[in-house]
Amino acid sequence: MRSIVAILALCLSFASLSLASERAAMEEVKISHKALDMALSKNGKYAFVLAQDGVVYVYKTGWVEVGKNIVGKDIAAIRAGDKEDELFLLDKMGKLKVAKIRFSRHIDTSNSPFKGNPSATVEVVVFSDFECPHCATVAKTLETLFQQYPDKVKIVFKHCPLGYHKQALLAALASVAAGLQGKFWEYHDLLFDHQKELSPQKIEELAKALNLNMERFNKDRQSQEANAIVARDVHQAKELDIRGIPAVYINGELTENNNLETFKKAVEGALKKQEKDTKAATSEAKPITGQ
């Protein structure tokens, strides 16, 4: 009899737990699209929502929309892939597809060297390595872009020295030291122009060519501050899951091809979006007057 009572008591306790879980507080996530399915990015920073209109909407913390990708109304379910921007799509016929999802990332550019209007509409961030030949080519391409949009584009440099480039880290630290004397971009150009000749001696020679205070330069490039700046940028590259450099982000979105045509298309798109948003904001703010 006692065992039966004990079992009944145990069953009641589980029932109580079940009821408690059913009563868990729920709050509706308010988004402007009717959701069919959702998935979280591997790092948990982004939510992908498959909507009934055949679009995958991307949200960051606070359910702020940062991107949308048309995948088609035949898609029934989604699952996150291994990469931050990778999504598996399952259609209504049971076929599995893999898609690269585009969206805008937040990149902290505070205290990073930049050229251009600080309040520019378009922010171009490049993760680069002074010993990388492709990075040297993109540096010149970005300079051409900057000359074509001098007031509308801001170019930001991020360090990403590769381990197998022997002079890359030394050059990165030296450029930080040059920046502390207000000569980052001048030194940046010299490093790329003399890329094939880079050595500890050449790195110092280029600093002398800019008439830098060499005592301060040598002290600064060995400082904890310089190392911390480079380490911060490298950490950001890892957080963004950058698989190759140069990596160029235009208003937070990674470009697919690092050529002038692609850059200009992205810039024009960002400028048109800003113009559209400005008109919409002005229209909403316009007071309604009676007849």
Secondary structure, 3 states (H helix, E strand, C coil): CHHHHHHHHHHHHHHHHHHHHHCCCCCCCCCCCCEEEEEECCCCCCEEEEECCCEEEEEECCCEEEEEEECCCCEEEEEECCCCCEEEEEECCCCEEEEECCCCCCCCCCCCCEEECCCCCEEEEEEECCCCHHHHHHHHHHHHHHHHCCCCEEEEEEECCCCCCCCHHHHHHHHHHHHCCCCHHHHHHHHHHCHHHCCHHHHHHHHHHCCCCHHHHHHHHCCHHHHHHHHHHHHHHHHCCCCCCCEEEECCEECCCCCHHHHHHHHHHHHHHHHHHHHHHHHHHCCCCCC
